[in-house]
Amino acid sequence: MILDPHHPEQHAAQPWSGRRLLLVAVLIGLVAGTAAWAFRLLIALIHNLAFFGVLSVTAEAEVHTPTARWGPWVVLVPMIFGIGVIWLIRNFAPEAKGHGVPEVMDAIYYRRGRIRGQVSVVKALASALTIGSGGSLGREGPIVQIGAAFSSGLAQWLKMPMNQRNLLIACGASGGIAATFNAPLGGILFSVELLLLSVSSRTLMPVIIAAVVAANMGRYLIGPDPAFHVPGVALTGGEESLPLLLVYTVFAALVGVLALAFIKSVYWSEDFFERLPLGPYQRHLLGMFGLGLLMFGFHEYAGHYYVQGVGYATIQDLVSGTLTSPWLIVLLLGGKLLATLLTIGSGGSGGVFSPSLYLGACAGGAAGYALVAVAPGLGVDPLTLTLVGMAAMVAATTSAPMTAAIMTYELTLDYVVVLPIMIGVAVAYGVRLYFSSGDIYTIKLLRRGRRLPEGRFADVNSQIGVDDIMDKGIELVRVDDIITGGDKTCCAVDADERVIGIINPMRYREGIDFRAGDAMLTDFVVLRAGMSLRQAFQVIGRSDSALALVSADGSTRADQVRGVLNPYNLTRVMANASLMQEHDSAAN
């Protein structure tokens, strides 16, 4: 079978120019910034309806939720709205379940950059219902998946090639992070560390444009303030002493262990609920009932719901120094962990970035105030340790240390703690990596048999052309010609001077005569000369053959033939690329 070279499905989509790609990145940034704002409003609408029975989109995540009008019946709020979550996920988009980022990574590495358009709508609704009704998850995972789904749908509509679809997915994810946290640098680094297949000026510029535009759109719609307000007098300045650096190092190592426990417990909770002899609705109702009891218990005995929602109000209490009891902070750490496990394990929808910030802040606050009490001479600042804990926890759980460090700075806009934060993210990430190579995102994919590369390398396939690796010494023969076995590739032509078969030198032995028509392979694709290897793989991937004819105009005319690409050529170039990556890994 010869694939028709003039059929649109048989050609790789033509890549867009850099200038046009940047314009698309601007559009994605505008949409991501607007989506982050709209998602906040949707969460606020559901939150006000769930807790107070009013229709309002006014809510401050950094302020504790007032007492619900339902009194003790507030325990039923997560259950009631949880029914809608399961209904949406089961009927419209199963991939909207959970924290979202693994689905984006899966689309990039295993699904050719294709995400269904309806995922963005279902994810927004399901996550808003979960978080707004008290579910202990964050809004960053949903906004990443929402931005990625929109970008993938746009790229498919514009008929972009796979590599540019993946790039636009990274643009959407970075824009969503940048807008929802008012952290453009963090949004850029999120894609660099987790999503981009290769890092170069060519891939970075669209991501930067999308993140900057989204962040500015978010500032216009949401406001210019950072996510958390750290009082200027709260943090100690000056040089850090050696004992303090040692404290940060030991603390960060403990946070790495805590992050490992968090990662393992998240997937343990999912397995636990899956094993229950209940249906998906019953499992989620059970989990949300436990969450409701936990919320109400904290409200009755500590004055606030504390563990419900994104938890930013509690983090604000910690970074501003208004929550100082180490015993209460430890209780909040355990309560938030349990609340998150109940929410995500039973089938809720939302991100794990915010719970990681919360757990890290609690770990830092508890350790800081405990050290002040038992060893005041050390000069430990609990608020500094709180910020270090936030960054270290995020770095260890997500395998994105630079994102965690820079985003923590952007969330607080306080440069004093940058050095302790850098120590914290490096040590915590290293400790978690020592015990487990998988993080909270990749373990979900590993459980499906999906493996991701551990590093980012130059995209060799986009730089090598088919002209560089094809067999060029082609001999044209007739179908009835008798050919003698050897190492030359032949192309059989018909009476119209068109190639109808390829005779691979591996198909016949040296010194033995064959009729060309008996030895030729008719199952091949046609590639246009000048294609990159990545484009060639896209065409070959849509066929059942790894044999390709390369011609000047993409036709089978004999006078246009420039060479043949066979499995040996492809294997050789992939082996060379693999050796290059191994060399780079060893060098690093």
C-alpha positions as CSV (number, residue, x, y, z in Angstrom):
1,M,0.0,0.0,0.0
2,I,1.3,3.5,-0.9
3,L,-0.2,6.3,1.1
4,D,-1.5,9.1,-1.1
5,P,1.0,12.0,-0.6
6,H,-1.6,14.5,-1.7
7,H,-4.1,13.5,1.0
8,P,-4.1,16.1,3.8
9,E,-4.0,13.4,6.5
10,Q,-0.8,11.9,5.1
11,H,1.3,15.0,5.5
12,A,2.6,16.3,8.8
13,A,0.9,19.6,9.7
14,Q,3.1,22.4,8.7
15,P,4.7,24.2,11.7
16,W,3.7,27.8,12.4
17,S,6.3,30.5,12.2
18,G,7.7,32.0,15.4
19,R,5.9,35.3,14.9
20,R,2.5,33.7,14.5
21,L,3.2,31.3,17.4
22,L,3.9,34.3,19.7
23,L,0.5,35.8,18.7
24,V,-1.2,32.6,19.6
25,A,0.7,32.7,23.0
26,V,-0.7,36.1,23.6
27,L,-4.2,34.8,23.0
28,I,-3.6,31.9,25.4
29,G,-2.2,34.3,28.0
30,L,-5.4,36.4,27.8
31,V,-7.6,33.4,28.1
32,A,-5.6,31.8,30.9
33,G,-5.7,35.1,32.9
34,T,-9.4,35.5,32.4
35,A,-10.1,31.8,33.2
36,A,-8.1,32.1,36.5
37,W,-10.3,35.0,37.4
38,A,-13.5,33.3,36.4
39,F,-12.6,30.2,38.2
40,R,-12.1,32.1,41.4
41,L,-15.5,33.7,41.0
42,L,-17.1,30.3,40.4
43,I,-15.5,28.9,43.6
44,A,-16.7,32.0,45.5
45,L,-20.2,31.6,44.1
46,I,-20.4,28.0,45.2
47,H,-18.7,28.7,48.5
48,N,-21.2,31.4,49.4
49,L,-24.1,29.3,48.3
50,A,-22.9,26.2,50.2
51,F,-22.1,27.9,53.5
52,F,-24.5,30.9,53.6
53,G,-27.2,30.2,51.1
54,V,-26.6,33.5,49.2
55,L,-25.7,34.2,45.6
56,S,-22.5,36.2,45.7
57,V,-19.1,36.0,44.0
58,T,-17.3,38.0,46.8
59,A,-15.0,35.9,48.9
60,E,-11.4,36.3,50.2
61,A,-9.5,33.1,50.3
62,E,-7.0,34.6,52.8
63,V,-9.8,35.3,55.3
64,H,-11.3,32.6,57.4
65,T,-14.9,31.5,56.4
66,P,-17.4,32.9,59.0
67,T,-19.7,30.5,60.8
68,A,-22.0,28.8,58.3
69,R,-25.7,29.5,58.7
70,W,-26.4,25.8,58.9
71,G,-24.8,25.3,62.3
72,P,-23.8,21.6,62.8
73,W,-25.5,20.7,59.6
74,V,-22.5,22.1,57.8
75,V,-21.1,18.6,57.9
76,L,-23.6,17.8,55.1
77,V,-22.4,20.6,52.7
78,P,-19.4,18.7,51.2
79,M,-21.6,15.6,50.7
80,I,-24.4,17.5,48.9
81,F,-22.1,19.2,46.5
82,G,-20.0,16.1,46.2
83,I,-22.8,14.4,44.4
84,G,-22.5,16.9,41.6
85,V,-18.7,16.3,41.4
86,I,-19.1,12.6,40.8
87,W,-21.9,13.0,38.4
88,L,-19.8,15.4,36.2
89,I,-16.7,13.2,36.3
90,R,-18.5,10.0,35.6
91,N,-20.7,11.3,32.8
92,F,-18.5,13.8,30.9
93,A,-14.8,13.7,31.7
94,P,-13.2,10.9,33.9
95,E,-9.8,12.7,33.5
96,A,-11.2,15.6,35.6
97,K,-10.9,13.5,38.7
98,G,-7.9,14.2,41.0
99,H,-5.3,16.9,40.7
100,G,-5.1,17.4,37.0
101,V,-1.4,17.9,36.3
102,P,-0.6,14.2,35.6
103,E,-3.3,14.2,32.9
104,V,-1.6,17.2,31.2
105,M,1.8,15.4,31.4
106,D,0.2,12.3,30.0
107,A,-1.2,14.2,27.1
108,I,2.2,15.7,26.2
109,Y,4.2,12.5,26.4
110,Y,1.7,9.8,25.4
111,R,-1.3,11.4,23.6
112,R,0.4,13.6,21.0
113,G,-0.7,16.8,22.8
114,R,-4.4,16.0,22.5
115,I,-6.8,16.9,25.3
116,R,-10.6,16.9,24.9
117,G,-12.1,20.4,24.9
118,Q,-14.8,19.5,27.3
119,V,-12.3,18.7,30.0
120,S,-11.7,22.4,30.7
121,V,-15.4,23.0,31.4
122,V,-15.9,19.8,33.5
123,K,-12.7,20.3,35.4
124,A,-13.7,23.9,36.3
125,L,-17.2,22.9,37.5
126,A,-16.1,19.8,39.3
127,S,-13.2,21.5,41.1
128,A,-15.3,24.5,41.9
129,L,-17.9,22.3,43.5
130,T,-15.2,20.4,45.5
131,I,-13.2,23.4,46.7
132,G,-16.2,25.7,47.2
133,S,-18.1,23.3,49.4
134,G,-15.0,22.7,51.6
135,G,-13.0,20.1,49.8
136,S,-9.3,20.3,50.9
137,L,-7.7,20.8,47.6
138,G,-6.2,23.7,45.6
139,R,-7.1,25.6,42.5
140,E,-3.7,25.4,40.7
141,G,-4.1,21.9,39.4
142,P,-7.5,22.7,37.8
143,I,-6.4,25.9,36.3
144,V,-3.4,24.1,34.8
145,Q,-5.7,21.5,33.3
146,I,-8.1,24.1,32.1
147,G,-5.4,26.2,30.4
148,A,-3.9,23.1,28.9
149,A,-7.2,21.8,27.6
150,F,-8.0,25.1,25.9
151,S,-4.5,25.4,24.4
152,S,-4.7,21.8,23.1
153,G,-8.1,22.4,21.6
154,L,-6.9,25.6,20.0
155,A,-3.8,24.0,18.5
156,Q,-5.9,21.1,17.1
157,W,-8.4,23.6,15.5
158,L,-5.5,25.5,14.0
159,K,-4.0,22.2,12.7
160,M,-0.6,22.7,14.4
161,P,1.9,19.8,14.4
162,M,2.4,17.8,17.6
163,N,5.4,19.5,18.9
164,Q,3.7,22.9,18.7
165,R,0.5,21.5,20.3
166,N,2.7,20.3,23.2
167,L,4.3,23.8,23.4
168,L,0.9,25.5,23.5
169,I,-0.2,23.1,26.3
170,A,2.8,24.4,28.3
171,C,1.8,28.0,27.5
172,G,-1.7,27.4,28.8
173,A,-0.4,25.7,32.0
174,S,2.1,28.4,32.7
175,G,-0.4,31.1,32.1
176,G,-2.9,29.5,34.5
177,I,-0.2,29.2,37.2
178,A,1.0,32.8,36.6
179,A,-2.5,34.3,36.8
180,T,-3.9,32.3,39.7
181,F,-0.8,32.9,42.0
182,N,0.2,36.3,40.5
183,A,3.6,34.6,39.9
184,P,4.8,34.9,36.3
185,L,8.3,33.5,37.0
186,G,6.9,30.6,38.9
187,G,4.5,29.9,36.0
188,I,7.4,29.9,33.5
189,L,9.6,27.6,35.6
190,F,6.6,25.2,36.2
191,S,6.7,24.4,32.5
192,V,10.5,24.3,32.3
193,E,10.7,21.8,35.1
194,L,7.6,19.7,34.4
195,L,6.1,20.1,30.9
196,L,8.5,21.3,28.2
197,L,10.1,18.5,26.2
198,S,13.1,20.6,25.3
199,V,14.2,24.0,26.6
200,S,15.6,26.6,24.2
201,S,14.8,30.2,23.2
202,R,12.4,28.8,20.6
203,T,10.3,27.0,23.2
204,L,10.8,29.5,26.1
205,M,9.6,32.6,24.3
206,P,5.9,31.5,23.8
207,V,5.8,30.3,27.4
208,I,7.2,33.5,28.7
209,I,4.8,35.6,26.6
210,A,1.8,33.5,27.8
211,A,2.8,33.7,31.4
212,V,3.5,37.4,31.4
213,V,0.2,38.2,29.6
214,A,-1.8,35.9,31.9
215,A,-0.2,37.4,35.0
216,N,-1.0,41.0,33.9
217,M,-4.5,40.0,32.9
218,G,-4.9,38.4,36.4
219,R,-3.6,41.5,38.1
220,Y,-6.1,43.6,36.1
221,L,-9.0,41.4,37.0
222,I,-8.0,40.1,40.4
223,G,-5.6,42.7,41.8
224,P,-1.9,43.3,42.0
225,D,-1.3,42.0,45.6
226,P,0.7,38.9,46.3
227,A,-1.2,35.8,47.5
228,F,0.1,36.2,51.1
229,H,1.0,39.4,53.0
230,V,4.2,39.1,55.1
231,P,4.7,42.0,57.5
232,G,8.0,43.8,56.7
233,V,9.1,43.6,60.4
234,A,8.3,39.9,60.7
235,L,11.5,38.5,59.1
236,T,15.0,38.7,60.4
237,G,17.4,40.3,58.0
238,G,21.2,40.2,57.8
239,E,23.5,37.3,57.3
240,E,22.5,33.8,58.3
241,S,24.8,32.2,60.9
242,L,26.2,28.7,60.5
243,P,24.0,27.2,63.2
244,L,20.9,28.6,61.5
245,L,21.9,27.2,58.2
246,L,22.3,23.9,59.9
247,V,18.9,24.2,61.4
248,Y,17.4,25.0,57.9
249,T,19.2,21.9,56.5
250,V,18.0,19.5,59.1
251,F,14.5,20.9,59.0
252,A,14.4,20.6,55.2
253,A,15.5,17.0,55.4
254,L,12.5,16.3,57.7
255,V,10.2,18.1,55.3
256,G,11.5,15.8,52.5
257,V,10.4,12.8,54.6
258,L,7.1,14.5,55.3
259,A,6.7,15.1,51.5
260,L,7.4,11.4,50.9
261,A,4.7,10.5,53.5
262,F,2.2,12.9,51.8
263,I,2.9,11.4,48.4
264,K,2.5,7.8,49.6
265,S,-0.6,8.6,51.6
266,V,-2.4,10.3,48.7
267,Y,-2.2,7.1,46.6
268,W,-2.8,4.9,49.6
269,S,-6.1,6.9,50.2
270,E,-7.1,6.4,46.6
271,D,-6.5,2.7,46.8
272,F,-8.3,2.5,50.2
273,F,-11.5,4.0,48.8
274,E,-11.3,2.0,45.6
275,R,-11.2,-1.2,47.7
276,L,-14.3,-0.3,49.6
277,P,-17.3,-2.4,48.5
278,L,-19.2,0.8,47.5
279,G,-20.1,2.6,44.3
280,P,-18.3,5.9,43.4
281,Y,-21.2,8.0,44.8
282,Q,-21.2,6.2,48.1
283,R,-17.4,6.3,48.4
284,H,-17.3,10.1,47.9
285,L,-20.2,10.7,50.2
286,L,-18.3,8.7,52.9
287,G,-15.2,10.8,52.4
288,M,-17.1,14.1,52.3
289,F,-18.9,13.2,55.5
290,G,-15.6,12.6,57.2
291,L,-14.4,16.0,55.9
292,G,-17.5,17.7,57.2
293,L,-17.0,16.3,60.6
294,L,-13.4,17.4,60.6
295,M,-14.3,20.9,59.5
296,F,-17.0,21.2,62.1
297,G,-14.7,19.8,64.8
298,F,-12.0,22.4,64.2
299,H,-14.6,25.1,64.1
300,E,-16.1,24.1,67.5
301,Y,-12.8,23.6,69.3
302,A,-10.4,26.0,67.6
303,G,-12.7,28.8,66.3
304,H,-12.4,28.3,62.5
305,Y,-13.0,25.6,59.9
306,Y,-9.2,25.8,59.2
307,V,-8.9,22.6,57.0
308,Q,-11.6,23.4,54.5
309,G,-10.9,24.7,51.0
310,V,-7.5,25.9,49.7
311,G,-6.4,26.8,53.2
312,Y,-4.9,30.2,52.4
313,A,-6.4,31.8,55.5
314,T,-4.5,29.4,57.7
315,I,-1.3,30.0,55.7
316,Q,-1.8,33.7,56.1
317,D,-2.1,33.3,59.9
318,L,1.2,31.5,59.9
319,V,3.2,33.8,57.7
320,S,1.9,36.9,59.5
321,G,2.6,35.5,63.0
322,T,-0.9,35.4,64.4
323,L,-1.0,31.6,64.8
324,T,1.8,30.8,67.3
325,S,0.8,27.7,69.2
326,P,3.0,24.8,68.1
327,W,0.5,22.2,69.4
328,L,-2.4,23.7,67.5
329,I,-0.2,24.0,64.4
330,V,0.8,20.3,64.6
331,L,-2.9,19.5,65.0
332,L,-3.7,21.5,61.9
333,L,-1.0,19.7,60.0
334,G,-2.5,16.3,60.8
335,G,-6.0,17.6,60.2
336,K,-5.1,19.1,56.8
337,L,-3.4,15.9,55.7
338,L,-6.5,13.9,56.7
339,A,-8.8,16.3,55.0
340,T,-6.8,16.2,51.8
341,L,-6.7,12.4,51.8
342,L,-10.5,12.2,52.4
343,T,-11.1,14.7,49.6
344,I,-8.9,13.3,46.8
345,G,-9.0,9.7,47.9
346,S,-12.8,9.5,47.7
347,G,-12.9,11.1,44.2
348,G,-12.7,14.9,44.6
349,S,-11.3,17.2,42.0
350,G,-8.6,19.8,42.7
351,G,-4.9,20.4,43.0
352,V,-2.3,19.3,45.5
353,F,-0.1,22.4,45.3
354,S,-2.1,24.3,47.9
355,P,-2.2,21.5,50.4
356,S,1.5,21.1,50.0
357,L,2.0,24.8,50.8
358,Y,-0.3,24.4,53.9
359,L,1.5,21.3,55.2
360,G,4.9,22.9,54.7
361,A,3.8,26.1,56.4
362,C,2.5,24.1,59.3
363,A,5.7,22.1,59.6
364,G,7.8,25.3,59.5
365,G,5.6,27.1,62.0
366,A,5.5,24.2,64.5
367,A,9.2,23.6,64.3
368,G,10.0,27.4,64.5
369,Y,7.9,28.1,67.6
370,A,9.0,24.9,69.3
371,L,12.7,25.8,68.7
372,V,12.1,29.3,70.1
373,A,10.6,27.7,73.2
374,V,13.3,25.1,73.8
375,A,16.4,26.9,72.3
376,P,15.9,30.6,72.2
377,G,19.6,31.2,71.8
378,L,19.6,29.8,68.3
379,G,17.9,32.9,67.0
380,V,15.4,30.9,64.9
381,D,12.7,33.0,63.2
382,P,9.5,30.9,63.0
383,L,8.2,33.0,60.1
384,T,11.3,32.3,58.1
385,L,11.1,28.6,58.8
386,T,7.4,28.8,57.8
387,L,8.3,30.1,54.3
388,V,11.2,27.6,54.0
389,G,8.7,24.8,54.9
390,M,6.3,26.0,52.2
391,A,8.9,26.0,49.5
392,A,10.6,22.8,50.6
393,M,7.4,20.9,50.7
394,V,6.3,21.9,47.2
395,A,9.7,21.2,45.8
396,A,9.8,17.7,47.3
397,T,6.3,16.7,46.4
398,T,6.3,18.1,42.8
399,S,10.0,17.6,41.7
400,A,10.0,21.3,40.8
401,P,12.5,22.9,43.2
402,M,13.2,26.1,41.2
403,T,9.4,26.7,40.7
404,A,8.9,26.2,44.5
405,A,11.7,28.6,45.4
406,I,10.8,31.4,43.0
407,M,7.1,31.1,43.5
408,T,7.4,31.3,47.3
409,Y,9.2,34.5,46.8
410,E,6.6,35.8,44.4
411,L,3.8,34.7,46.8
412,T,5.3,36.8,49.6
413,L,7.5,39.4,47.8
414,D,10.1,39.1,50.6
415,Y,13.7,38.6,49.4
416,V,15.1,38.2,52.9
417,V,14.5,34.5,53.0
418,V,15.7,33.5,49.5
419,L,18.9,31.9,50.8
420,P,17.2,29.7,53.4
421,I,14.5,28.8,50.8
422,M,17.2,27.7,48.3
423,I,18.8,25.5,51.0
424,G,15.4,24.2,51.9
425,V,14.2,23.2,48.4
426,A,17.5,21.5,47.5
427,V,17.7,19.4,50.7
428,A,14.0,18.5,50.8
429,Y,14.0,17.5,47.1
430,G,17.2,15.5,47.5
431,V,15.9,13.6,50.5
432,R,12.6,12.7,48.8
433,L,14.5,11.7,45.6
434,Y,16.7,9.4,47.6
435,F,13.8,7.4,48.9
436,S,11.5,7.7,45.9
437,S,12.2,8.7,42.3
438,G,8.5,9.3,41.7
439,D,6.8,12.5,42.8
440,I,3.1,13.3,43.4
441,Y,2.5,13.8,39.7
442,T,4.6,11.1,38.1
443,I,3.6,8.2,40.4
444,K,0.1,8.5,39.0
445,L,1.5,7.9,35.5
446,L,3.9,5.2,36.7
447,R,0.9,3.3,38.1
448,R,-0.5,3.3,34.5
449,G,2.8,2.0,33.1
450,R,3.7,5.5,31.8
451,R,7.3,6.5,32.3
452,L,8.6,10.0,31.8
453,P,12.2,11.1,31.1
454,E,14.1,12.4,34.1
455,G,15.6,15.3,32.3
456,R,15.1,17.7,29.4
457,F,17.3,17.5,26.3
458,A,17.6,19.3,23.1
459,D,14.9,18.2,20.6
460,V,17.3,16.2,18.3
461,N,14.4,15.1,16.1
462,S,13.4,18.6,15.2
463,Q,17.0,19.5,14.1
464,I,17.9,16.5,12.0
465,G,16.4,16.4,8.5
466,V,15.4,13.3,6.5
467,D,17.9,14.4,3.9
468,D,20.7,13.9,6.4
469,I,20.0,10.2,7.2
470,M,18.3,8.8,4.1
471,D,19.9,6.4,1.6
472,K,20.8,8.6,-1.4
473,G,22.4,6.1,-3.8
474,I,19.1,4.9,-5.2
475,E,18.9,2.7,-8.3
476,L,15.8,2.8,-10.4
477,V,14.6,-0.5,-11.9
478,R,11.6,-2.0,-13.7
479,V,9.4,-4.5,-12.1
480,D,10.6,-7.3,-14.5
481,D,14.2,-6.5,-14.2
482,I,16.5,-9.1,-12.7
483,I,18.7,-7.6,-9.9
484,T,21.6,-9.1,-8.2
485,G,21.7,-9.0,-4.4
486,G,23.9,-6.4,-2.8
487,D,23.9,-3.3,-0.6
488,K,22.2,-0.9,-2.9
489,T,18.6,0.3,-2.4
490,C,16.4,0.1,-5.5
491,C,13.1,1.7,-6.4
492,A,10.8,-0.1,-8.9
493,V,9.0,2.1,-11.3
494,D,6.0,1.5,-13.5
495,A,5.3,2.5,-17.1
496,D,4.3,6.0,-16.0
497,E,7.7,6.5,-14.4
498,R,6.3,6.4,-10.8
499,V,7.8,4.5,-8.0
500,I,5.5,1.6,-7.0
501,G,7.9,-0.4,-4.8
502,I,11.2,-0.2,-2.8
503,I,13.7,-3.0,-2.6
504,N,15.6,-2.8,0.6
505,P,19.1,-4.2,0.6
506,M,18.3,-6.2,3.7
507,R,15.6,-8.1,1.7
508,Y,17.9,-9.9,-0.7
509,R,21.3,-11.7,-0.3
510,E,24.5,-10.6,-2.0
511,G,25.3,-12.6,-5.2
512,I,21.7,-14.0,-5.7
513,D,19.5,-12.9,-8.5
514,F,16.0,-11.7,-8.0
515,R,13.1,-10.4,-10.1
516,A,12.6,-6.8,-8.9
517,G,8.8,-7.3,-8.6
518,D,9.3,-10.3,-6.3
519,A,11.6,-8.5,-3.9
520,M,10.0,-5.1,-3.7
521,L,8.0,-3.7,-0.8
522,T,4.9,-1.8,-1.8
523,D,3.9,-0.6,1.7
524,F,5.7,2.7,2.1
525,V,5.0,6.4,2.8
526,V,6.1,9.4,0.9
527,L,8.0,12.2,2.5
528,R,8.9,15.6,1.1
529,A,12.6,16.4,1.0
530,G,13.6,18.9,3.6
531,M,11.3,17.6,6.3
532,S,12.7,17.3,9.9
533,L,12.9,13.9,11.4
534,R,10.1,14.9,13.9
535,Q,7.8,15.7,11.0
536,A,8.7,12.4,9.3
537,F,7.9,10.5,12.5
538,Q,4.4,12.1,12.5
539,V,3.7,10.9,9.0
540,I,5.2,7.5,9.6
541,G,3.3,7.2,12.9
542,R,0.0,7.4,10.9
543,S,0.9,4.4,8.8
544,D,1.8,0.8,9.4
545,S,5.1,1.1,7.6
546,A,8.6,2.3,8.7
547,L,9.7,2.6,5.1
548,A,9.6,5.9,3.3
549,L,10.3,7.3,-0.1
550,V,11.8,10.9,0.0
551,S,11.0,13.0,-3.1
552,A,11.6,16.6,-3.9
553,D,7.9,17.5,-4.4
554,G,6.2,14.8,-2.2
555,S,5.2,12.7,-5.2
556,T,6.2,9.3,-6.4
557,R,7.6,10.5,-9.8
558,A,10.9,8.8,-10.5
559,D,12.6,12.0,-11.5
560,Q,11.8,13.6,-8.1
561,V,13.1,10.7,-6.0
562,R,15.9,11.9,-3.7
563,G,16.3,8.9,-1.4
564,V,14.8,6.2,0.8
565,L,14.4,6.2,4.6
566,N,14.4,2.7,6.0
567,P,14.2,1.2,9.6
568,Y,18.0,1.0,9.8
569,N,18.4,4.7,9.2
570,L,15.8,5.5,11.9
571,T,17.2,3.0,14.4
572,R,20.7,4.5,13.9
573,V,19.7,8.1,14.5
574,M,17.6,7.2,17.6
575,A,20.6,5.2,19.0
576,N,22.8,8.2,18.5
577,A,20.3,10.5,20.2
578,S,20.1,8.1,23.1
579,L,23.9,8.0,23.5
580,M,23.9,11.9,23.5
581,Q,21.3,11.9,26.3
582,E,23.3,9.4,28.3
583,H,26.4,11.5,27.9
584,D,24.5,14.6,29.0
585,S,23.0,12.7,32.0
586,A,26.5,11.5,33.0
587,A,27.9,15.1,32.7
588,N,25.1,16.4,34.9
